């Protein structure tokens, strides 16, 4: 068990611009093989706080992407328009504009890391 703990790094995820305290926020920390799937979810937060929230996770070193989903209406479904555009709040670990893993991934090495994400909500 001690060996496992020594191999972990602390990943702090700071989520900015949460617009409401309704519903749940889901945090996913995903390797490339898990990206945009329902695996790799780090946790969910009921009754989120409006504004900025901070979460800390112990994660093995590697390459990851963080994705956030704010299910404000609490229906358990990532709501989308017919065109596919999100109706729920979301955030990814990069503002590069791309959705591919390579666009949003980062390297978590043997030392701690902080990732800031900014929520995006439909207008």
Number of C-alpha atoms within 10 A of each C-alpha: 5 6 7 8 11 10 14 18 19 18 20 16 21 15 21 17 15 20 17 14 15 16 16 21 23 16 22 24 24 23 18 14 11 16 20 17 10 9 13 18 17 17 12 15 13 13 13 19 16 13 13 15 13 12 14 13 14 14 19 17 17 13 16 24 26 26 22 23 20 29 21 20 12 13 10 11 10 15 15 11 9 7 6 8 10 15 17 18 19 22 20 26 22 21 12 9 9 11 13 12 22 13 15 18 21 18 11 20 16 15 11 14 15 14 16 16 21 18 20 20 15 9 4
